[in-house]
Amino acid sequence: MMRTKFPTRLVPRQTIGNIGLYFVCYQLSIFGWNVLPTSRNTKGVDIFIYSQNGMDYKAIQVKTLSKRTAVPLGSDLTNLISEYLILVVRSYPNEPVCYIMTKTEVIKQAIKREKGGKTSFWLPIPCYDNDKYKEKWERIGHGVSLCKKSK
């Protein structure tokens, strides 16, 4: 499907974040998860998902990028508290491209930068932009149990 490209300078950052957040909610719903986006000020968790039977649940953080670039992770990696980090890269004129990574994978590959006495952590492009993570929604699993209940 062809999308209209709006100049980045006209789209507020919060709107770009919402595009990614709700796109991820849509994708997770397709995999059978009950999806609950959190309020915008919830630290480290953007989405809670739980299975149809309520037995499985996960926390997810979403980072939306308006273009393919290194991902800012903040000044302290202990702020990464969600089990999964989903990176959403807007891809014109097509749908966004998503990369699904575990918290452990992100922490292992993050690089530390110091500038002007401040520390920041980043995830370089080659660390996420590969077939291991690209559109690998099955890494999170399905929210619908495929096993029949015994009577």
Protein Blocks (a to p, Z undefined) as FASTA:
>chain_A
ZZddddfklpcfklmmmmmmmmmmmmmmmnopacddddfklghiabdcddfkopaccddd
ddddfbdcdddebjbfklpmbfbdcddddddfbdcddddddfklmmmmpccddeehiacd
dddfklmmcfklgoplklnopfbdfbdcdZZ
